[in-house]
Amino acid sequence: MSDQQSAFKQLYSEMFRNGGDFAKLNVPKKQIKCYVKESFPHFLVTDNYFYVACYFTKKAVDEFKQKYSNMNITDLKSRVIMITEWTLEMNRVDSSSVFTSYGGLEVRLIVKQFKPNVTDKDKVVLSRHPVNLYRDDEMKTLIQNYTHSCVAGAVQSGAKGDLPDISKFSAKAGVGQGVVSFASGGNFNGWGFKDGKTPTQDVNSIFKQEKGNEAYKRLHAPSNQGKAKVIGGA
């Protein structure tokens, strides 16, 4: 089977092709049935081909806890969930710290309502090992093309922002002059989208709500086990 059948790849590709405008997506906006690859410290879901991160609104978390009080969101690993209300937003991020991104850009799956799949009585076994969507060569090329089109459009329109004025370059300056950290945003105004602003809840905060601060502290407490001891002497 080809990864062209990946629902996430289709959705995210359309976001970049349409300049981060979710309203322009030419894809069916129906509920998403997906497998939870990881539920803590990141909530990652997969369509059996690629995995992406979920970002939950407070409404989504509160409704889930109200309807499924016997379940923890951070314990949903290896379960199937139905995302019944959702949207996609594009954001500028630091890709060195956000692994579900590339080139300083991340499309986020904003979950507004979801539920466990009631027919999922047993844990599902995937038929393949899903990989990070942002490490797919076609996705990286698509993001690079989008970034290039933004730069080219800004130059043609005369936008300055963070773009350097080459007339002020010095022959004695270092090789770094004129290098633009485009993907990180800054004051550059050539992007074709506005960063998503939907407030979401951090998975660590959800863990604390479900299991308490003490459980979170114990989980992150430094362990004395396995430490090597250095013994000196003649």
Backbone bond lengths (Angstrom), bond angles and torsions (degrees), N, CA, C in turn:
res aa  C-N    CA-C-N  psi(-1)  N-CA   C-N-CA  omega(-1)  CA-C   N-CA-C  phi
1 M - - - 1.458 - - 1.519 109.15 -
2 S 1.301 117.06 140.66 1.464 122.01 -178.45 1.520 110.42 -87.59
3 D 1.349 116.69 149.60 1.452 119.22 178.01 1.529 111.18 -70.93
4 Q 1.360 116.49 -1.29 1.456 119.37 173.60 1.521 110.49 -64.38
5 Q 1.335 117.08 -17.19 1.446 120.91 178.33 1.522 112.04 -85.57
6 S 1.315 116.72 1.11 1.457 120.71 178.93 1.522 110.67 -71.80
7 A 1.321 116.02 119.49 1.468 120.78 179.67 1.527 111.08 -65.88
8 F 1.326 116.62 -39.65 1.456 119.82 -179.22 1.528 111.16 -66.45
9 K 1.311 117.01 -40.63 1.463 119.48 179.89 1.528 110.28 -64.02
10 Q 1.324 116.74 -39.26 1.458 120.28 178.39 1.526 110.99 -64.56
11 L 1.325 116.84 -47.05 1.454 121.41 -179.04 1.526 112.03 -61.54
12 Y 1.322 115.93 -50.10 1.461 120.20 -175.39 1.524 111.54 -70.24
13 S 1.320 116.78 -34.25 1.463 119.95 176.41 1.525 110.62 -63.34
14 E 1.322 116.09 -42.17 1.462 120.59 178.94 1.529 111.22 -63.21
15 M 1.317 117.17 -34.79 1.468 120.14 178.22 1.525 111.09 -61.93
16 F 1.320 117.31 -44.40 1.464 120.05 179.89 1.525 111.48 -71.71
17 R 1.319 117.44 -36.15 1.465 120.29 178.52 1.532 111.32 -66.47
18 N 1.327 116.32 -26.92 1.462 120.74 -179.13 1.525 112.56 -104.79
19 G 1.322 116.21 22.68 1.459 120.73 173.72 1.509 114.70 62.43
20 G 1.347 116.78 32.63 1.456 120.17 176.84 1.512 114.95 78.05
21 D 1.332 117.60 11.81 1.465 121.83 -178.97 1.530 109.10 -96.48
22 F 1.316 116.17 103.73 1.466 121.17 -177.44 1.527 112.12 -63.37
23 A 1.338 116.42 -30.56 1.465 120.55 -178.06 1.523 112.44 -65.15
24 K 1.331 116.87 -20.41 1.463 120.73 -177.26 1.526 113.23 -92.72
25 L 1.319 117.11 -0.92 1.448 119.36 -175.93 1.526 111.82 -65.80
26 N 1.322 114.62 128.20 1.455 120.91 179.60 1.524 110.25 -96.23
27 V 1.330 114.73 54.46 1.464 120.67 179.65 1.527 108.45 -135.22
28 P 1.340 117.57 151.41 1.457 119.63 179.14 1.515 111.79 -64.32
29 K 1.316 117.04 127.07 1.470 121.65 -179.41 1.530 108.83 -93.79
30 K 1.321 115.22 71.74 1.455 120.37 179.96 1.525 109.75 -112.33
31 Q 1.337 116.03 177.31 1.452 119.18 -178.00 1.529 111.24 -65.44
32 I 1.322 115.34 150.93 1.459 121.83 -176.60 1.523 109.26 -109.49
33 K 1.315 115.46 123.63 1.456 121.14 174.94 1.523 107.65 -101.13
34 C 1.316 117.05 120.04 1.458 119.91 -174.78 1.525 111.54 -145.00
35 Y 1.304 114.21 163.22 1.465 123.09 -178.72 1.529 108.69 -99.18
36 V 1.330 116.75 136.75 1.465 120.85 -179.62 1.525 108.68 -86.77
37 K 1.312 116.03 107.05 1.468 121.44 179.86 1.515 110.92 -75.08
38 E 1.329 115.86 -38.58 1.470 121.42 -179.55 1.516 107.88 -150.56
39 S 1.336 116.94 139.53 1.469 119.93 -179.18 1.526 112.85 -116.85
40 F 1.326 117.55 -9.81 1.456 121.94 176.42 1.525 108.54 -164.07
41 P 1.338 119.31 138.04 1.472 129.45 4.59 1.530 114.59 -81.11
42 H 1.327 117.44 -3.57 1.464 121.89 173.38 1.522 107.50 -122.03
43 F 1.326 115.88 145.41 1.459 119.36 176.45 1.523 107.26 -100.31
44 L 1.328 116.03 103.90 1.457 122.87 -175.28 1.519 110.09 -115.08
45 V 1.320 116.23 132.37 1.462 121.13 178.81 1.525 109.27 -121.37
46 T 1.330 115.28 154.12 1.458 119.84 -177.28 1.521 111.29 -137.50
47 D 1.322 115.07 154.07 1.465 122.08 175.41 1.528 110.08 -105.31
48 N 1.336 115.24 21.30 1.458 124.33 179.93 1.526 112.38 84.59
49 Y 1.334 116.65 -2.89 1.462 120.88 177.81 1.526 110.53 -118.34
50 F 1.337 115.92 -55.25 1.458 122.06 -178.66 1.522 109.40 -130.13
51 Y 1.335 115.48 157.24 1.456 118.52 174.53 1.529 110.52 -117.00
52 V 1.347 114.79 149.34 1.459 122.68 178.22 1.522 107.75 -136.28
53 A 1.325 115.92 167.18 1.467 120.90 -179.87 1.524 110.85 -93.24
54 C 1.333 115.35 145.76 1.466 121.39 174.48 1.526 109.31 -101.25
55 Y 1.318 115.75 141.94 1.460 122.40 175.08 1.521 107.39 -122.18
56 F 1.338 116.72 114.76 1.463 121.92 -173.09 1.525 111.79 -94.18
57 T 1.332 115.94 135.04 1.457 119.78 171.49 1.525 108.55 -78.20
58 K 1.323 116.47 162.28 1.466 120.56 178.64 1.526 110.21 -61.80
59 K 1.334 116.03 -37.08 1.460 121.08 178.93 1.527 110.72 -60.90
60 A 1.325 116.81 -42.66 1.459 121.00 -179.70 1.523 110.85 -63.39
61 V 1.333 116.85 -42.76 1.461 121.47 -179.45 1.525 110.89 -66.94
62 D 1.323 116.19 -47.44 1.475 120.54 -178.38 1.528 111.65 -61.83
63 E 1.328 117.39 -43.31 1.466 120.81 -179.40 1.521 111.20 -66.11
64 F 1.328 115.84 -39.73 1.464 119.14 179.16 1.525 110.17 -63.24
65 K 1.344 117.21 -45.67 1.462 120.77 -178.42 1.523 111.25 -65.75
66 Q 1.338 116.35 -31.31 1.458 119.96 179.74 1.534 110.95 -72.20
67 K 1.325 117.11 -41.22 1.459 121.24 -176.41 1.530 113.28 -84.65
68 Y 1.337 115.70 -29.30 1.459 119.62 -176.17 1.530 109.22 -129.21
69 S 1.324 114.66 62.67 1.461 121.00 -174.92 1.525 113.23 -65.32
70 N 1.326 116.42 -16.98 1.469 120.43 179.59 1.523 112.82 -89.80
71 M 1.336 116.58 4.40 1.458 120.74 -178.40 1.522 110.62 -124.34
72 N 1.324 115.45 147.66 1.455 121.62 174.93 1.523 109.78 -106.93
73 I 1.312 116.06 136.81 1.464 120.65 177.59 1.525 110.33 -62.06
74 T 1.337 115.61 -38.13 1.465 119.77 -177.37 1.531 112.84 -78.59
75 D 1.350 116.60 3.33 1.470 121.13 175.62 1.528 111.71 -113.64
76 L 1.312 117.39 15.53 1.466 120.66 -175.87 1.524 113.87 -85.63
77 K 1.303 117.45 6.30 1.459 120.04 179.11 1.532 111.00 -55.53
78 S 1.326 115.44 136.99 1.469 124.02 179.53 1.524 113.09 71.80
79 R 1.322 116.53 13.92 1.455 120.89 174.42 1.525 109.60 -105.60
80 V 1.338 116.26 164.98 1.456 122.44 174.93 1.521 108.32 -104.44
81 I 1.331 116.54 132.75 1.461 120.53 178.40 1.526 109.90 -122.50
82 M 1.310 115.01 158.28 1.462 122.41 175.49 1.525 107.82 -112.90
83 I 1.313 116.45 115.92 1.474 120.66 176.34 1.520 106.58 -91.74
84 T 1.327 115.79 105.26 1.461 120.90 -171.03 1.530 113.71 -90.76
85 E 1.324 116.92 -21.82 1.472 121.08 177.34 1.516 108.28 -139.84
86 W 1.324 116.61 125.10 1.453 119.62 -173.58 1.526 110.67 -158.98
87 T 1.312 114.51 168.90 1.464 121.91 173.11 1.522 108.05 -152.85
88 L 1.311 116.36 170.34 1.459 122.03 176.35 1.515 109.52 -119.83
89 E 1.320 116.42 139.48 1.455 121.89 177.39 1.527 109.00 -133.82
90 M 1.339 115.66 147.71 1.460 120.27 176.91 1.516 109.26 -105.70
91 N 1.329 115.64 139.32 1.459 121.53 -179.39 1.523 111.34 -137.95
92 R 1.317 114.82 151.53 1.457 120.83 171.92 1.523 107.93 -88.81
93 V 1.308 117.92 128.50 1.457 122.42 -176.63 1.521 110.05 -137.94
94 D 1.310 115.21 173.81 1.460 121.88 173.66 1.523 107.36 -94.17
95 S 1.310 116.70 104.36 1.458 120.81 -174.89 1.526 113.47 -67.80
96 S 1.319 116.98 -13.19 1.462 119.04 176.66 1.521 111.43 -75.32
97 S 1.340 116.92 -17.94 1.461 120.92 179.25 1.534 112.82 -117.13
98 V 1.327 117.61 -18.02 1.472 121.72 178.14 1.522 107.70 -108.99
99 F 1.329 117.14 102.38 1.468 119.46 -172.87 1.526 112.72 -75.87
100 T 1.327 117.65 -15.65 1.464 120.12 175.28 1.530 109.32 -93.43
101 S 1.316 115.55 54.08 1.463 122.06 178.99 1.516 108.00 -158.29
102 Y 1.342 114.91 171.29 1.474 119.79 176.80 1.519 108.86 -155.68
103 G 1.321 115.53 136.56 1.459 120.26 177.87 1.514 113.94 61.92
104 G 1.337 116.69 27.92 1.462 119.76 178.79 1.518 114.26 81.13
105 L 1.332 117.89 9.97 1.457 121.48 -178.59 1.527 110.62 -126.23
106 E 1.322 115.36 142.40 1.455 120.81 177.22 1.521 109.91 -141.25
107 V 1.316 115.90 128.61 1.460 121.03 168.96 1.522 106.26 -91.65
108 R 1.315 117.20 127.77 1.460 121.50 -175.74 1.524 111.47 -109.54
109 L 1.314 115.03 135.56 1.459 121.58 173.65 1.526 107.56 -87.82
110 I 1.333 115.76 104.95 1.461 121.66 -179.16 1.533 108.37 -90.05
111 V 1.322 116.01 114.54 1.467 121.59 -177.51 1.528 108.88 -94.53
112 K 1.333 115.77 117.54 1.467 121.22 -179.65 1.526 112.39 -100.76
113 Q 1.329 115.30 -22.01 1.467 120.14 178.18 1.520 108.56 -160.62
114 F 1.323 116.60 136.35 1.461 120.08 -179.96 1.525 109.84 -156.17
115 K 1.314 115.42 166.30 1.464 120.85 -179.92 1.521 109.25 -154.72
116 P 1.328 117.20 157.16 1.464 119.21 175.11 1.519 109.46 -72.38
117 N 1.303 116.39 148.88 1.456 120.54 177.69 1.533 108.58 -73.29
118 V 1.332 117.06 114.18 1.465 121.25 -173.40 1.522 112.69 -65.48
119 T 1.326 117.98 -23.26 1.464 120.54 179.66 1.523 111.76 -87.44
120 D 1.316 115.73 -3.36 1.469 120.96 -178.83 1.528 109.44 -85.94
121 K 1.320 117.00 75.11 1.459 121.10 -177.03 1.525 111.55 -80.59
122 D 1.298 116.27 -34.13 1.465 120.63 178.81 1.518 109.72 -111.06
123 K 1.301 115.65 155.43 1.453 120.11 178.76 1.522 110.51 -65.91
124 V 1.311 115.69 136.63 1.458 121.82 -177.86 1.521 109.56 -86.12
125 V 1.317 115.91 141.69 1.461 121.38 176.08 1.524 107.97 -108.34
126 L 1.331 116.06 122.41 1.460 120.36 -179.10 1.521 110.68 -71.11
127 S 1.320 115.30 150.01 1.467 120.45 -179.68 1.520 112.28 -86.92
128 R 1.326 117.37 -6.16 1.458 121.75 178.99 1.524 108.80 -152.63
129 H 1.327 115.91 171.96 1.461 120.89 179.31 1.529 108.42 -97.07
130 P 1.351 118.53 105.54 1.468 120.03 -178.24 1.527 111.46 -67.41
131 V 1.315 115.75 148.25 1.460 121.29 -178.73 1.534 109.86 -119.79
132 N 1.302 114.77 164.05 1.458 121.80 178.13 1.533 109.94 -61.37
133 L 1.330 116.78 123.24 1.465 120.69 -178.11 1.520 111.58 -57.57
134 Y 1.340 117.02 -33.23 1.457 121.38 -177.18 1.523 113.14 -79.33
135 R 1.334 117.08 1.89 1.462 120.94 174.17 1.530 110.88 -106.65
136 D 1.315 116.32 3.00 1.457 121.23 176.56 1.529 109.20 -75.71
137 D 1.321 117.85 132.38 1.464 122.12 -175.23 1.532 112.01 -60.37
138 E 1.321 117.62 -41.13 1.469 120.51 -179.88 1.522 111.44 -65.87
139 M 1.344 116.54 -39.00 1.467 119.44 178.14 1.526 110.75 -66.53
140 K 1.320 116.53 -42.11 1.468 119.59 179.69 1.527 110.65 -63.05
141 T 1.321 116.73 -40.84 1.466 120.10 177.69 1.519 110.77 -63.99
142 L 1.324 117.33 -40.80 1.456 121.98 179.06 1.526 111.18 -62.17
143 I 1.334 116.43 -42.65 1.470 120.91 179.14 1.523 110.38 -67.33
144 Q 1.331 116.86 -40.22 1.466 120.18 177.39 1.523 111.22 -62.23
145 N 1.322 116.50 -41.15 1.471 120.36 178.24 1.516 111.36 -64.18
146 Y 1.323 116.31 -39.36 1.465 120.00 178.38 1.533 110.55 -64.18
147 T 1.333 115.78 -45.46 1.463 120.24 178.82 1.524 110.77 -60.76
148 H 1.326 116.18 -43.42 1.466 120.45 -179.90 1.525 111.06 -63.08
149 S 1.332 116.90 -40.43 1.466 119.81 -180.00 1.525 111.12 -65.22
150 C 1.332 116.32 -34.70 1.469 120.03 177.81 1.524 111.30 -67.25
151 V 1.334 115.81 -42.91 1.472 120.07 178.42 1.517 110.49 -64.07
152 A 1.339 116.05 -47.15 1.457 120.35 -178.39 1.524 111.07 -62.84
153 G 1.321 116.39 -40.47 1.461 119.98 179.32 1.508 112.34 -65.32
154 A 1.339 115.97 -37.92 1.460 120.07 179.89 1.521 111.19 -67.83
155 V 1.333 116.26 -40.78 1.465 120.37 179.55 1.523 110.89 -64.78
156 Q 1.334 116.71 -42.68 1.462 121.05 -178.99 1.523 112.06 -66.78
157 S 1.347 115.37 -33.83 1.467 118.71 -178.18 1.521 112.28 -84.86
158 G 1.342 116.44 -6.51 1.458 120.10 178.43 1.503 113.91 83.09
159 A 1.355 116.34 13.08 1.462 119.25 179.33 1.521 109.22 -68.66
160 K 1.311 116.04 140.85 1.458 119.94 -178.58 1.517 111.35 -101.93
161 G 1.330 117.60 -66.54 1.456 119.75 -179.14 1.518 110.02 53.29
162 D 1.331 115.63 -121.91 1.456 120.99 179.08 1.522 112.54 -93.91
163 L 1.335 117.99 4.20 1.458 119.56 -178.48 1.531 109.86 -69.08
164 P 1.322 118.48 135.53 1.467 121.53 -174.88 1.524 112.43 -74.61
165 D 1.316 115.22 150.25 1.462 121.55 174.28 1.520 107.27 -91.98
166 I 1.346 116.69 102.35 1.461 120.43 -173.62 1.526 112.13 -67.65
167 S 1.325 117.96 -17.69 1.462 120.01 179.39 1.529 111.58 -68.63
168 K 1.358 116.02 -17.32 1.458 120.86 -178.26 1.526 112.08 -100.19
169 F 1.325 117.29 6.49 1.456 120.22 -179.21 1.528 109.95 -66.63
170 S 1.291 116.23 143.83 1.461 122.07 177.91 1.523 109.48 -106.10
171 A 1.317 116.57 139.40 1.465 121.36 179.81 1.520 110.83 -66.44
172 K 1.341 116.43 -21.95 1.463 120.63 -177.80 1.526 111.97 -92.77
173 A 1.331 116.99 -6.09 1.460 119.76 -177.67 1.517 111.24 -71.56
174 G 1.307 115.69 162.07 1.459 120.96 -178.41 1.518 112.18 -72.61
175 V 1.343 114.75 173.41 1.462 120.14 -177.37 1.521 111.69 -68.75
176 G 1.331 117.88 -13.17 1.459 120.74 -176.94 1.509 113.84 -81.30
177 Q 1.326 117.65 -7.05 1.458 118.47 -177.78 1.527 110.67 -66.34
178 G 1.288 114.81 135.63 1.456 119.75 177.95 1.506 114.54 87.45
179 V 1.335 117.73 -5.44 1.454 120.29 178.35 1.527 108.83 -73.78
180 V 1.323 116.97 124.65 1.459 121.39 -176.83 1.516 109.59 -107.64
181 S 1.326 116.01 124.80 1.465 120.42 174.54 1.518 107.60 -83.24
182 F 1.314 115.26 75.07 1.466 121.75 -170.73 1.512 112.59 -64.35
183 A 1.325 115.61 -48.01 1.461 119.16 -171.56 1.519 112.89 -65.45
184 S 1.319 117.86 -25.21 1.456 119.91 -177.85 1.518 112.83 -77.83
185 G 1.306 117.23 -5.41 1.458 119.48 174.58 1.510 113.08 94.86
186 G 1.336 116.39 -88.74 1.455 119.62 -176.33 1.519 110.28 64.35
187 N 1.343 115.88 -140.42 1.462 120.44 179.25 1.523 112.28 -95.12
188 F 1.315 116.12 7.67 1.456 118.62 -178.47 1.523 110.28 -62.98
189 N 1.329 116.51 132.11 1.462 119.81 -175.09 1.530 112.39 -114.07
190 G 1.336 116.23 22.86 1.450 118.70 -177.68 1.518 115.12 -95.24
191 W 1.334 116.81 -0.54 1.453 119.44 179.57 1.521 110.62 -66.42
192 G 1.319 115.78 146.20 1.455 119.55 -179.92 1.507 113.16 -94.03
193 F 1.322 117.93 16.64 1.460 120.34 -178.85 1.525 110.18 -145.72
194 K 1.324 115.07 164.61 1.451 121.90 173.36 1.525 107.52 -109.28
195 D 1.322 115.99 138.64 1.456 119.78 -179.14 1.523 111.22 -57.56
196 G 1.342 115.59 140.01 1.454 120.51 176.40 1.522 111.23 -63.22
197 K 1.305 116.91 141.00 1.460 121.15 -175.21 1.531 113.49 -119.43
198 T 1.323 117.61 8.06 1.462 119.54 -178.23 1.525 110.52 -65.31
199 P 1.341 118.89 122.63 1.473 121.15 178.44 1.535 110.11 -67.25
200 T 1.309 116.61 133.47 1.457 121.29 178.34 1.523 109.74 -130.42
201 Q 1.328 115.08 164.05 1.454 120.52 -178.39 1.523 110.78 -102.39
202 D 1.315 115.24 133.61 1.450 121.05 178.74 1.528 110.05 -68.84
203 V 1.336 116.98 142.04 1.464 121.01 -178.61 1.527 111.12 -61.76
204 N 1.320 117.74 -32.92 1.460 120.79 176.47 1.524 111.29 -62.94
205 S 1.328 116.33 -38.78 1.461 120.57 177.81 1.526 111.02 -66.86
206 I 1.333 116.27 -38.96 1.459 120.73 177.68 1.528 110.03 -63.77
207 F 1.331 116.85 -40.88 1.468 121.46 177.63 1.524 110.47 -58.90
208 K 1.334 117.30 -44.93 1.457 121.46 179.94 1.523 111.02 -63.78
209 Q 1.346 117.52 -38.55 1.457 120.82 178.11 1.526 110.97 -62.56
210 E 1.313 115.54 -39.82 1.462 120.53 -174.22 1.530 113.45 -82.23
211 K 1.338 116.84 -36.73 1.462 119.54 -172.12 1.518 114.11 -122.58
212 G 1.329 116.60 -5.07 1.454 120.30 175.81 1.513 114.28 91.89
213 N 1.332 115.08 158.74 1.454 121.08 -178.28 1.520 112.33 -66.23
214 E 1.353 115.85 -34.98 1.462 118.71 -178.37 1.520 111.50 -65.03
215 A 1.329 116.01 -40.43 1.467 119.76 178.39 1.521 110.25 -64.23
216 Y 1.332 116.09 -37.02 1.465 120.35 178.78 1.522 110.46 -67.18
217 K 1.333 116.60 -40.37 1.460 120.69 179.70 1.527 110.90 -66.08
218 R 1.342 115.94 -41.30 1.471 119.46 179.46 1.528 110.65 -63.65
219 L 1.325 115.07 -37.40 1.458 119.79 -179.22 1.519 111.86 -64.93
220 H 1.334 115.97 -32.92 1.459 120.68 -176.83 1.533 113.30 -105.27
221 A 1.330 115.61 9.99 1.462 118.70 179.81 1.522 109.73 -71.75
222 P 1.343 117.28 138.15 1.479 119.28 178.21 1.524 110.47 -65.36
223 S 1.290 116.02 136.22 1.465 121.04 -178.51 1.525 110.11 -97.93
224 N 1.320 114.89 142.08 1.464 119.71 177.80 1.518 111.59 -90.97
225 Q 1.340 115.48 -4.05 1.451 118.75 -178.61 1.524 110.90 -77.86
226 G 1.308 114.46 143.38 1.455 119.36 174.33 1.514 114.86 82.09
227 K 1.355 117.19 5.24 1.469 119.01 -179.56 1.539 109.91 -80.97
228 A 1.289 115.90 133.54 1.458 120.26 -179.59 1.520 110.14 -79.55
229 K 1.300 115.46 141.84 1.458 120.57 177.80 1.520 109.65 -106.93
230 V 1.327 116.36 133.02 1.453 121.44 179.42 1.531 108.32 -97.53
231 I 1.304 115.49 119.73 1.467 120.06 -179.39 1.516 109.17 -114.60
232 G 1.320 115.82 123.52 1.458 120.11 -178.84 1.534 110.83 -106.30
233 G 1.281 116.08 168.88 1.464 119.22 177.58 1.508 111.10 150.62
234 A 1.276 114.12 173.94 1.464 120.64 -178.64 1.525 109.63 -69.97
